[in-house]
Amino acid sequence: MPTPDFAEALAPVDVGDDGPIALAASLDVTAADRLQAQILARLSADAPVVLCGRDVQRVSTACLQVLVAARRRALAQGVGFALAAPSAVLRQAVLDLGLAAALGFGEA
């Protein structure tokens, strides 16, 4: 099975004036509620969600679940969603859990 090309997965998304949400270095279980609140604030305003994942060094399945749910909601609302510059740790977690398609990796 080919590895998804994460660079190709990053279709341009206009983030407006708010810019991307920088993901924390540690996306552990305790970070899930805060992450969800940040994303829901964007989605509630019908604003696109762009997340910068370059600093992620630890990621929990709870936070990945938040990301998957957020992408689904963004698609349902017709607003953009992108996970930009995912760190190696974040990329590997997504691949290990089989979430590449659910997070839109490989779509251009």
C-alpha positions in Angstrom: 0.0 0.0 0.0 1.6 3.3 -1.0 2.3 5.9 1.7 0.1 9.0 1.3 2.0 12.0 0.1 1.3 14.5 2.8 2.6 17.4 0.7 0.0 16.7 -1.9 -2.7 16.5 0.8 -2.3 20.2 1.6 -4.6 21.8 -0.7 -4.6 25.6 -0.3 -7.2 26.8 2.1 -7.9 30.5 2.7 -7.8 31.0 6.4 -8.9 34.6 6.4 -7.6 36.9 9.1 -7.3 34.3 11.9 -4.4 32.3 10.4 -3.7 28.7 11.1 -4.2 27.1 14.5 -0.8 26.0 15.8 -1.1 22.5 17.3 0.6 22.0 20.7 3.7 19.9 21.0 1.8 17.5 23.2 -1.6 16.6 21.9 -2.3 14.3 24.8 -5.7 13.5 26.3 -5.7 16.6 28.4 -5.3 18.7 25.2 -8.4 17.3 23.4 -11.0 19.6 24.9 -9.0 22.7 24.2 -8.3 21.6 20.7 -11.9 20.9 20.1 -12.9 24.3 21.4 -10.4 26.1 19.1 -11.7 24.2 16.1 -15.4 24.6 17.0 -14.9 28.4 17.3 -13.7 28.5 13.7 -16.4 26.1 12.5 -19.2 28.0 14.3 -18.1 31.1 12.4 -18.2 29.1 9.1 -14.5 29.9 8.9 -12.0 27.4 7.3 -9.8 25.4 9.7 -6.1 25.2 9.0 -4.0 23.5 11.6 -0.2 23.7 11.7 1.2 20.4 13.0 4.9 21.1 12.7 5.5 21.2 16.5 3.6 18.0 17.5 5.8 15.6 19.4 3.1 13.5 21.1 -0.4 12.7 19.9 -3.2 10.8 21.5 -6.0 9.0 19.8 -8.4 11.4 21.5 -6.9 14.4 19.7 -6.9 12.5 16.4 -10.5 11.7 17.0 -11.1 15.5 17.4 -9.3 16.2 14.1 -11.3 13.5 12.2 -14.6 14.8 13.6 -13.6 18.4 12.8 -12.8 17.5 9.2 -16.1 15.7 8.8 -18.0 18.8 10.1 -16.0 21.1 7.9 -16.8 19.1 4.8 -20.5 19.0 5.8 -20.5 22.8 6.3 -18.6 23.3 3.0 -15.7 25.1 4.6 -12.0 24.3 4.2 -10.0 22.0 6.4 -6.3 21.4 6.2 -3.6 19.9 8.4 -0.5 21.8 7.3 3.1 20.8 7.9 2.4 17.7 10.0 5.4 16.6 12.1 6.9 13.2 11.6 5.3 12.1 14.8 1.9 13.3 13.7 2.2 11.8 10.3 3.2 8.4 11.7 0.3 8.4 14.2 -2.1 9.1 11.4 -0.7 6.3 9.3 -0.4 3.8 12.2 -4.1 4.3 13.0 -5.2 4.2 9.4 -6.6 7.7 9.5 -5.0 9.1 6.3 -8.2 9.1 4.3 -10.3 10.4 7.2 -8.0 13.4 7.5 -7.9 13.9 3.7 -4.2 13.0 3.1 -3.6 12.0 -0.5 -6.4 14.3 -1.7 -5.4 17.2 -3.9 
